[in-house]
């Protein structure tokens, strides 16, 4: 199945460019998969798909006329990362989340990074998710981002680069956990032969992180997961995590605020809530403070939060760190707050609000990737090299009208990985990696991540909403 594999000109995760041999950590996998035929792989794929169907491992695609609920696609060839490589990733992610938290604490309090001219005040305060309500507020444990998913890619030399940070409501960890269980069933012998670090402790680590935030000490905190409801694209993940942690999953109507404390309605009466793991954006949290038309939030929640009577993970206002313009300044944050050079670099980024950058962007639209500062899921983006003249004209108009809302980056040809494609051939497909970082009493990074794969040939868009799938990610013990 791998004998005719085209290694192409991209960095390939399994094969060295020089000589075309497999990297040492892929030798065993290459040997095993070379012996499989199409029928064997088809049987294993059916086994995994049926498992996902039975367990409801789905995601929602809005606006798809063929139906909204989709089985989350998994490719059967796992991605393997050696221990030394992963150690450097852990160090880089730890450095990054510390800097981002210091930044958020700073901009909502002393604003020293603004006063020192590192980041313009207008850039920070014009961020879509900047919240004036958080000014001069002491939050639980001074941690704004408890759960973060930073997307990493590899360039043509194999260097890991941070593509973006997801600090509001990062999703995908449930698929990571389900992928692992499916792969252990489909390839039990191969999995046991590799010394793979486990990932099934994530729910326990997440619960520990949430409990650490509790404003009430001396008792077991009451934690809940607040979901927008069954129609949300990540609802499977919400129910999955709540079940694994052993906490209640609630909607806004299940909570009530009384005398600035939050309570959960139960059959036995009201139960005070200490920590809310919220999976909805700030705008919908409290109709009194934010969107008045929100039917998803809890009236009075912000008042209870501002008084310190309930903790929210992640904190209100963390969306500033998701802003793609703010992303461009993360290396400077690391140098400013930590006096260190970034371990993981950013993609070179042009900011349209700068006159010089904007001129360059408008003159090179066909060569660049243009991104809206606050879109996600592959939306609000122009892939210059494959765009039409009409699309470029539209983006140029939008950039001129609202330059603060756009960035541009050169096309980075994500690394490729052997992937089972149509008619069960094996071809290279582009991938990225979303590791998950927890910041509580300690910083914990789950030993792996969600490797997302662009299943469409030649595509660089890995998002599931845009036709992407995923792979299990095996981190080796040594």
PAVOVO-857646 format. One record per residue (C-alpha): residue number from 1; residue in three letters; x, y, z. Coordinates in pm, whole numbers, m for minus. Layout:
{NUM; ALA; {X; Y; Z}};
...
//
This chain:
{1; UNK; {0; 0; 0}};
{2; UNK; {296; 237; 52}};
{3; UNK; {523; 118; m226}};
{4; UNK; {395; 377; m476}};
{5; UNK; {364; 662; m228}};
{6; UNK; {458; 999; m380}};
{7; UNK; {667; 1190; m128}};
{8; UNK; {628; 1513; m323}};
{9; UNK; {827; 1828; m250}};
{10; UNK; {674; 1904; 92}};
{11; UNK; {813; 1806; 431}};
{12; UNK; {679; 1456; 486}};
{13; UNK; {623; 1330; 840}};
{14; UNK; {710; 969; 755}};
{15; UNK; {975; 995; 483}};
{16; UNK; {1306; 1180; 474}};
{17; UNK; {1345; 1402; 169}};
{18; UNK; {1709; 1295; 139}};
{19; UNK; {1711; 934; 24}};
{20; UNK; {1339; 880; 74}};
{21; UNK; {1378; 641; 367}};
{22; UNK; {1135; 643; 657}};
{23; UNK; {1228; 827; 976}};
{24; UNK; {1336; 576; 1241}};
{25; UNK; {1024; 624; 1454}};
{26; UNK; {808; 527; 1154}};
{27; UNK; {999; 210; 1061}};
{28; UNK; {768; m29; 1246}};
{29; UNK; {451; 140; 1121}};
{30; UNK; {582; 134; 762}};
{31; UNK; {659; m237; 795}};
{32; UNK; {310; m317; 926}};
{33; UNK; {115; m102; 678}};
{34; UNK; {320; m234; 387}};
{35; UNK; {171; m576; 460}};
{36; UNK; {m193; m461; 464}};
{37; UNK; {m408; m495; 156}};
{38; UNK; {m709; m287; 63}};
{39; UNK; {m958; m534; 206}};
{40; UNK; {m789; m538; 547}};
{41; UNK; {m787; m160; 566}};
{42; UNK; {m1148; m144; 448}};
{43; UNK; {m1253; m379; 731}};
{44; UNK; {m1066; m171; 987}};
{45; UNK; {m1219; 152; 854}};
{46; UNK; {m1568; 1; 883}};
{47; UNK; {m1488; m107; 1240}};
{48; UNK; {m1383; 246; 1334}};
{49; UNK; {m1671; 418; 1153}};
{50; UNK; {m1927; 191; 1319}};
{51; UNK; {m1769; 261; 1655}};
{52; UNK; {m1799; 636; 1598}};
{53; UNK; {m2157; 597; 1479}};
{54; UNK; {m2256; 394; 1786}};
{55; UNK; {m2088; 642; 2021}};
{56; UNK; {m2230; 947; 1844}};
{57; UNK; {m1887; 1088; 1758}};
{58; UNK; {m2020; 1362; 1532}};
{59; UNK; {m1987; 1729; 1452}};
{60; UNK; {m2229; 1977; 1301}};
{61; UNK; {m2183; 2154; 968}};
{62; UNK; {m2405; 2461; 950}};
{63; UNK; {m2574; 2528; 617}};
{64; UNK; {m2505; 2186; 464}};
{65; UNK; {m2813; 2080; 270}};
{66; UNK; {m2707; 1715; 290}};
{67; UNK; {m2760; 1716; 668}};
{68; UNK; {m2589; 1880; 960}};
{69; UNK; {m2469; 1581; 1166}};
{70; UNK; {m2152; 1418; 1035}};
{71; UNK; {m1936; 1135; 1167}};
{72; UNK; {m1599; 1285; 1249}};
{73; UNK; {m1361; 1142; 984}};
{74; UNK; {m1051; 963; 1115}};
{75; UNK; {m763; 843; 903}};
{76; UNK; {m618; 508; 1008}};
{77; UNK; {m249; 596; 970}};
{78; UNK; {m141; 759; 1298}};
{79; UNK; {98; 1047; 1328}};
{80; UNK; {404; 964; 1542}};
{81; UNK; {611; 1222; 1731}};
{82; UNK; {934; 1120; 1910}};
{83; UNK; {987; 1212; 2277}};
{84; UNK; {1261; 1469; 2211}};
{85; UNK; {1052; 1650; 1951}};
{86; UNK; {753; 1657; 2183}};
{87; UNK; {960; 1795; 2473}};
{88; UNK; {1047; 2102; 2268}};
{89; UNK; {678; 2146; 2175}};
{90; UNK; {583; 2129; 2544}};
{91; UNK; {843; 2390; 2633}};
{92; UNK; {721; 2621; 2358}};
{93; UNK; {354; 2585; 2450}};
{94; UNK; {428; 2641; 2820}};
{95; UNK; {617; 2958; 2737}};
{96; UNK; {335; 3075; 2514}};
{97; UNK; {45; 3025; 2756}};
{98; UNK; {235; 3195; 3040}};
{99; UNK; {302; 3498; 2820}};
{100; UNK; {m60; 3514; 2698}};
{101; UNK; {m192; 3505; 3054}};
{102; UNK; {50; 3777; 3164}};
{103; UNK; {m62; 3983; 2867}};
{104; UNK; {m432; 3950; 2949}};
{105; UNK; {m372; 4031; 3314}};
{106; UNK; {m170; 4335; 3208}};
{107; UNK; {m409; 4486; 2952}};
{108; UNK; {m702; 4463; 3192}};
{109; UNK; {m506; 4612; 3481}};
{110; UNK; {m175; 4807; 3468}};
{111; UNK; {m146; 4818; 3086}};
{112; UNK; {232; 4830; 3113}};
{113; UNK; {290; 4666; 2775}};
{114; UNK; {87; 4947; 2617}};
{115; UNK; {264; 5221; 2815}};
{116; UNK; {600; 5080; 2706}};
{117; UNK; {497; 5096; 2342}};
{118; UNK; {516; 4726; 2265}};
{119; UNK; {153; 4702; 2150}};
{120; UNK; {m56; 5007; 2054}};
{121; UNK; {m353; 5073; 2280}};
{122; UNK; {m581; 5119; 1980}};
{123; UNK; {m499; 4765; 1859}};
{124; UNK; {m586; 4613; 2197}};
{125; UNK; {m903; 4807; 2264}};
{126; UNK; {m1035; 4764; 1912}};
{127; UNK; {m1015; 4385; 1942}};
{128; UNK; {m1364; 4239; 1895}};
{129; UNK; {m1349; 4045; 2220}};
{130; UNK; {m1193; 4314; 2440}};
{131; UNK; {m1421; 4353; 2743}};
{132; UNK; {m1425; 4682; 2934}};
{133; UNK; {m1617; 4501; 3210}};
{134; UNK; {m1294; 4319; 3301}};
{135; UNK; {m1099; 4637; 3376}};
{136; UNK; {m925; 4637; 3716}};
{137; UNK; {m1081; 4305; 3810}};
{138; UNK; {m906; 4040; 4015}};
{139; UNK; {m999; 3701; 3877}};
{140; UNK; {m960; 3360; 4036}};
{141; UNK; {m591; 3263; 4069}};
{142; UNK; {m504; 3542; 3818}};
{143; UNK; {m543; 3290; 3534}};
{144; UNK; {m742; 3397; 3229}};
{145; UNK; {m679; 3101; 2999}};
{146; UNK; {m729; 2765; 3171}};
{147; UNK; {m781; 2568; 2849}};
{148; UNK; {m593; 2655; 2532}};
{149; UNK; {m556; 2489; 2194}};
{150; UNK; {m267; 2631; 1992}};
{151; UNK; {m254; 2522; 1629}};
{152; UNK; {92; 2418; 1511}};
{153; UNK; {216; 2353; 1159}};
{154; UNK; {553; 2246; 1017}};
{155; UNK; {732; 2431; 741}};
{156; UNK; {938; 2289; 456}};
{157; UNK; {1230; 2227; 693}};
{158; UNK; {1018; 2050; 954}};
{159; UNK; {1021; 2338; 1204}};
{160; UNK; {712; 2372; 1423}};
{161; UNK; {539; 2708; 1386}};
{162; UNK; {240; 2848; 1579}};
{163; UNK; {m43; 2927; 1339}};
{164; UNK; {m296; 3059; 1590}};
{165; UNK; {m409; 3039; 1953}};
{166; UNK; {m759; 2927; 2055}};
{167; UNK; {m831; 3067; 2399}};
{168; UNK; {m1207; 3125; 2411}};
{169; UNK; {m1365; 2783; 2373}};
{170; UNK; {m1106; 2554; 2211}};
{171; UNK; {m1268; 2238; 2077}};
{172; UNK; {m1155; 1900; 1947}};
{173; UNK; {m1018; 1721; 2252}};
{174; UNK; {m1307; 1473; 2258}};
{175; UNK; {m1217; 1359; 1907}};
{176; UNK; {m857; 1319; 2018}};
{177; UNK; {m969; 1086; 2298}};
{178; UNK; {m1212; 892; 2080}};
{179; UNK; {m950; 856; 1807}};
{180; UNK; {m716; 691; 2053}};
{181; UNK; {m976; 436; 2167}};
{182; UNK; {m1065; 356; 1807}};
{183; UNK; {m702; 305; 1706}};
{184; UNK; {m633; 79; 2004}};
{185; UNK; {m921; m143; 1890}};
{186; UNK; {m828; m137; 1522}};
{187; UNK; {m451; m190; 1566}};
{188; UNK; {m402; m346; 1911}};
{189; UNK; {m72; m517; 1828}};
{190; UNK; {84; m216; 1654}};
{191; UNK; {m24; 14; 1936}};
{192; UNK; {123; m215; 2202}};
{193; UNK; {452; m241; 2013}};
{194; UNK; {493; 136; 2016}};
{195; UNK; {545; 284; 2362}};
{196; UNK; {280; 552; 2330}};
{197; UNK; {206; 796; 2611}};
{198; UNK; {m160; 779; 2722}};
{199; UNK; {m415; 1057; 2676}};
{200; UNK; {m707; 918; 2876}};
{201; UNK; {m613; 1122; 3185}};
{202; UNK; {m725; 1446; 3020}};
{203; UNK; {m1075; 1459; 3180}};
{204; UNK; {m919; 1412; 3525}};
{205; UNK; {m667; 1689; 3459}};
{206; UNK; {m942; 1916; 3327}};
{207; UNK; {m1158; 1860; 3635}};
{208; UNK; {m857; 1928; 3860}};
{209; UNK; {m795; 2252; 3669}};
{210; UNK; {m1157; 2362; 3711}};
{211; UNK; {m1170; 2280; 4081}};
{212; UNK; {m855; 2482; 4140}};
{213; UNK; {m1050; 2795; 4043}};
{214; UNK; {m1324; 2754; 4305}};
{215; UNK; {m1390; 3065; 4516}};
{216; UNK; {m1520; 2838; 4795}};
{217; UNK; {m1245; 2653; 4973}};
{218; UNK; {m1271; 2366; 5219}};
{219; UNK; {m1520; 2158; 5022}};
{220; UNK; {m1546; 1978; 4692}};
{221; UNK; {m1635; 2247; 4437}};
{222; UNK; {m1950; 2216; 4231}};
{223; UNK; {m1846; 2242; 3866}};
{224; UNK; {m2078; 2245; 3565}};
{225; UNK; {m2032; 2260; 3189}};
{226; UNK; {m2245; 2532; 3029}};
{227; UNK; {m2345; 2444; 2671}};
{228; UNK; {m2541; 2646; 2414}};
{229; UNK; {m2743; 2329; 2354}};
{230; UNK; {m2791; 2037; 2123}};
{231; UNK; {m2766; 2239; 1802}};
{232; UNK; {m2414; 2362; 1870}};
{233; UNK; {m2146; 2217; 1640}};
{234; UNK; {m1946; 2083; 1936}};
{235; UNK; {m2237; 1947; 2141}};
{236; UNK; {m2099; 1593; 2125}};
{237; UNK; {m1782; 1719; 2290}};
{238; UNK; {m1977; 1902; 2561}};
{239; UNK; {m2168; 1592; 2665}};
{240; UNK; {m1857; 1374; 2630}};
{241; UNK; {m1643; 1589; 2862}};
{242; UNK; {m1917; 1641; 3120}};
{243; UNK; {m1974; 1266; 3136}};
{244; UNK; {m1604; 1188; 3162}};
{245; UNK; {m1554; 1444; 3440}};
{246; UNK; {m1866; 1335; 3625}};
{247; UNK; {m2016; 1685; 3632}};
{248; UNK; {m2352; 1820; 3520}};
{249; UNK; {m2400; 1960; 3172}};
{250; UNK; {m2636; 2259; 3186}};
{251; UNK; {m2795; 2515; 2960}};
{252; UNK; {m2857; 2874; 3062}};
{253; UNK; {m3213; 2796; 3173}};
{254; UNK; {m3078; 2542; 3424}};
{255; UNK; {m2895; 2815; 3617}};
{256; UNK; {m3027; 3106; 3820}};
{257; UNK; {m2859; 3393; 4002}};
{258; UNK; {m2982; 3477; 4351}};
{259; UNK; {m2816; 3751; 4560}};
{260; UNK; {m2511; 3745; 4330}};
{261; UNK; {m2456; 3370; 4366}};
{262; UNK; {m2514; 3117; 4089}};
{263; UNK; {m2734; 2815; 4155}};
{264; UNK; {m2823; 2509; 3952}};
{265; UNK; {m3183; 2393; 3946}};
{266; UNK; {m3212; 2027; 4048}};
{267; UNK; {m3495; 1796; 4148}};
{268; UNK; {m3379; 1842; 4509}};
{269; UNK; {m3373; 2220; 4496}};
{270; UNK; {m3108; 2480; 4423}};
{271; UNK; {m2740; 2385; 4442}};
{272; UNK; {m2474; 2656; 4450}};
{273; UNK; {m2230; 2644; 4157}};
{274; UNK; {m1864; 2732; 4211}};
{275; UNK; {m1707; 2689; 3866}};
{276; UNK; {m1858; 2709; 3519}};
{277; UNK; {m1672; 2556; 3226}};
{278; UNK; {m1846; 2764; 2965}};
{279; UNK; {m1859; 2653; 2602}};
{280; UNK; {m2025; 2964; 2467}};
{281; UNK; {m1879; 3303; 2381}};
{282; UNK; {m1888; 3611; 2601}};
{283; UNK; {m2163; 3770; 2391}};
{284; UNK; {m2417; 3509; 2499}};
{285; UNK; {m2322; 3468; 2867}};
{286; UNK; {m2547; 3729; 3025}};
{287; UNK; {m2826; 3913; 2839}};
{288; UNK; {m2817; 4192; 3097}};
{289; UNK; {m2456; 4285; 3015}};
{290; UNK; {m2391; 4155; 2663}};
{291; UNK; {m2634; 4063; 2387}};
{292; UNK; {m2983; 4146; 2503}};
{293; UNK; {m3135; 3886; 2270}};
{294; UNK; {m2933; 3596; 2407}};
{295; UNK; {m3147; 3303; 2514}};
{296; UNK; {m2841; 3093; 2595}};
{297; UNK; {m2695; 3273; 2894}};
{298; UNK; {m2784; 3344; 3254}};
{299; UNK; {m2922; 3684; 3359}};
{300; UNK; {m2707; 3823; 3640}};
{301; UNK; {m2415; 3587; 3579}};
{302; UNK; {m2166; 3868; 3519}};
{303; UNK; {m2258; 4040; 3845}};
{304; UNK; {m2191; 3718; 4036}};
{305; UNK; {m1868; 3673; 3840}};
{306; UNK; {m1746; 4029; 3899}};
{307; UNK; {m1805; 3986; 4273}};
{308; UNK; {m1591; 3672; 4272}};
{309; UNK; {m1875; 3439; 4375}};
{310; UNK; {m1833; 3209; 4076}};
{311; UNK; {m1538; 3127; 3850}};
{312; UNK; {m1554; 3094; 3472}};
{313; UNK; {m1319; 2893; 3256}};
{314; UNK; {m1202; 3047; 3041}};
{315; UNK; {m1227; 3396; 3186}};
{316; UNK; {m1439; 3662; 3019}};
{317; UNK; {m1228; 3869; 2783}};
{318; UNK; {m980; 3600; 2683}};
{319; UNK; {m1095; 3634; 2323}};
{320; UNK; {m844; 3917; 2283}};
{321; UNK; {m577; 3646; 2269}};
{322; UNK; {m763; 3478; 1979}};
{323; UNK; {m750; 3792; 1770}};
{324; UNK; {m520; 3727; 1474}};
{325; UNK; {m376; 4078; 1494}};
{326; UNK; {m285; 4023; 1860}};
{327; UNK; {m133; 3689; 1754}};
{328; UNK; {132; 3878; 1559}};
{329; UNK; {259; 4029; 1885}};
{330; UNK; {297; 3704; 2084}};
{331; UNK; {673; 3676; 2017}};
{332; UNK; {709; 4031; 2155}};
{333; UNK; {498; 3935; 2458}};
{334; UNK; {734; 3646; 2530}};
{335; UNK; {1038; 3872; 2511}};
{336; UNK; {868; 4147; 2713}};
{337; UNK; {724; 3943; 3000}};
{338; UNK; {963; 3648; 3016}};
{339; UNK; {1285; 3798; 2876}};
{340; UNK; {1318; 3491; 2653}};
{341; UNK; {1326; 3422; 2282}};
{342; UNK; {1023; 3232; 2152}};
{343; UNK; {1081; 2858; 2135}};
{344; UNK; {804; 2823; 1876}};
{345; UNK; {799; 3098; 1614}};
{346; UNK; {498; 3261; 1451}};
{347; UNK; {420; 3264; 1082}};
{348; UNK; {540; 3591; 927}};
{349; UNK; {238; 3820; 951}};
{350; UNK; {148; 4146; 779}};
{351; UNK; {m95; 4377; 960}};
{352; UNK; {m332; 4565; 731}};
{353; UNK; {m373; 4851; 980}};
{354; UNK; {m9; 4948; 911}};
{355; UNK; {12; 5158; 596}};
{356; UNK; {326; 4989; 463}};
{357; UNK; {189; 4637; 529}};
{358; UNK; {m148; 4723; 375}};
{359; UNK; {16; 4846; 56}};
{360; UNK; {215; 4524; 33}};
{361; UNK; {m93; 4310; 99}};
{362; UNK; {m303; 4483; m165}};
{363; UNK; {m22; 4451; m419}};
{364; UNK; {31; 4079; m350}};
{365; UNK; {m317; 3940; m282}};
{366; UNK; {m265; 3654; m527}};
{367; UNK; {41; 3535; m330}};
{368; UNK; {m85; 3560; 29}};
{369; UNK; {m333; 3406; 268}};
{370; UNK; {m568; 3678; 393}};
{371; UNK; {m746; 3622; 723}};
{372; UNK; {m1015; 3809; 910}};
{373; UNK; {m897; 3883; 1263}};
{374; UNK; {m1179; 3704; 1442}};
{375; UNK; {m1310; 3435; 1210}};
{376; UNK; {m1239; 3065; 1269}};
{377; UNK; {m1310; 2726; 1119}};
{378; UNK; {m1157; 2821; 784}};
{379; UNK; {m1413; 3098; 727}};
{380; UNK; {m1333; 3461; 641}};
{381; UNK; {m1016; 3360; 459}};
{382; UNK; {m874; 3414; 110}};
{383; UNK; {m624; 3163; m27}};
{384; UNK; {m456; 3399; m272}};
{385; UNK; {m291; 3149; m510}};
{386; UNK; {m621; 2968; m579}};
{387; UNK; {m854; 3268; m555}};
{388; UNK; {m1047; 3434; m835}};
{389; UNK; {m1009; 3795; m941}};
{390; UNK; {m1360; 3864; m812}};
{391; UNK; {m1273; 3721; m468}};
{392; UNK; {m954; 3928; m452}};
{393; UNK; {m1139; 4248; m543}};
{394; UNK; {m1392; 4181; m269}};
{395; UNK; {m1122; 4123; m7}};
{396; UNK; {m932; 4432; m122}};
{397; UNK; {m1246; 4639; m70}};
{398; UNK; {m1298; 4490; 277}};
{399; UNK; {m934; 4552; 373}};
{400; UNK; {m953; 4918; 269}};
{401; UNK; {m1280; 4964; 455}};
{402; UNK; {m1168; 4795; 780}};
{403; UNK; {m789; 4744; 784}};
{404; UNK; {m778; 4662; 1157}};
{405; UNK; {m974; 4346; 1089}};
{406; UNK; {m730; 4178; 847}};
{407; UNK; {m389; 4016; 844}};
{408; UNK; {m195; 3845; 568}};
{409; UNK; {59; 3566; 573}};
{410; UNK; {269; 3392; 310}};
{411; UNK; {143; 3051; 207}};
{412; UNK; {307; 2794; 436}};
{413; UNK; {288; 2452; 275}};
{414; UNK; {192; 2245; 578}};
{415; UNK; {377; 1918; 620}};
{416; UNK; {219; 1610; 466}};
{417; UNK; {146; 1268; 604}};
{418; UNK; {51; 941; 433}};
{419; UNK; {m328; 923; 436}};
{420; UNK; {m578; 664; 315}};
{421; UNK; {m773; 828; 36}};
{422; UNK; {m1051; 744; m208}};
{423; UNK; {m1055; 381; m325}};
{424; UNK; {m813; 307; m39}};
{425; UNK; {m500; 435; m202}};
{426; UNK; {m240; 603; 21}};
{427; UNK; {m144; 959; m68}};
{428; UNK; {13; 1255; 107}};
{429; UNK; {m227; 1502; 268}};
{430; UNK; {m148; 1824; 455}};
{431; UNK; {m183; 1824; 833}};
{432; UNK; {m156; 2047; 1139}};
{433; UNK; {m157; 1976; 1513}};
{434; UNK; {m373; 2117; 1792}};
{435; UNK; {m223; 2029; 2132}};
{436; UNK; {m430; 2109; 2441}};
{437; UNK; {m281; 2300; 2734}};
{438; UNK; {m437; 2319; 3081}};
{439; UNK; {m333; 2597; 3320}};
{440; UNK; {m438; 2544; 3680}};
{441; UNK; {m219; 2484; 3983}};
{442; UNK; {28; 2345; 3728}};
{443; UNK; {56; 2363; 3352}};
{444; UNK; {m41; 2029; 3200}};
{445; UNK; {m11; 1942; 2831}};
{446; UNK; {m187; 1628; 2714}};
{447; UNK; {67; 1394; 2551}};
{448; UNK; {m57; 1432; 2198}};
{449; UNK; {m298; 1655; 2018}};
{450; UNK; {m561; 1655; 1751}};
{451; UNK; {m382; 1607; 1421}};
{452; UNK; {m616; 1751; 1162}};
{453; UNK; {m580; 1647; 800}};
{454; UNK; {m697; 1814; 480}};
{455; UNK; {m864; 1519; 308}};
{456; UNK; {m912; 1706; m19}};
{457; UNK; {m614; 1664; m251}};
{458; UNK; {m393; 1973; m253}};
{459; UNK; {m601; 2153; 10}};
{460; UNK; {m431; 2338; 296}};
{461; UNK; {m757; 2378; 494}};
{462; UNK; {m780; 2113; 764}};
{463; UNK; {m1097; 2228; 942}};
{464; UNK; {m1369; 1965; 970}};
{465; UNK; {m1626; 2223; 856}};
{466; UNK; {m1426; 2255; 532}};
{467; UNK; {m1387; 1885; 455}};
{468; UNK; {m1103; 1798; 691}};
{469; UNK; {m1057; 1493; 911}};
{470; UNK; {m817; 1381; 1183}};
{471; UNK; {m549; 1133; 1284}};
{472; UNK; {m450; 982; 1616}};
{473; UNK; {m127; 1137; 1742}};
{474; UNK; {120; 903; 1910}};
{475; UNK; {378; 1061; 2141}};
{476; UNK; {654; 813; 2219}};
{477; UNK; {779; 763; 2574}};
{478; UNK; {1143; 758; 2467}};
//
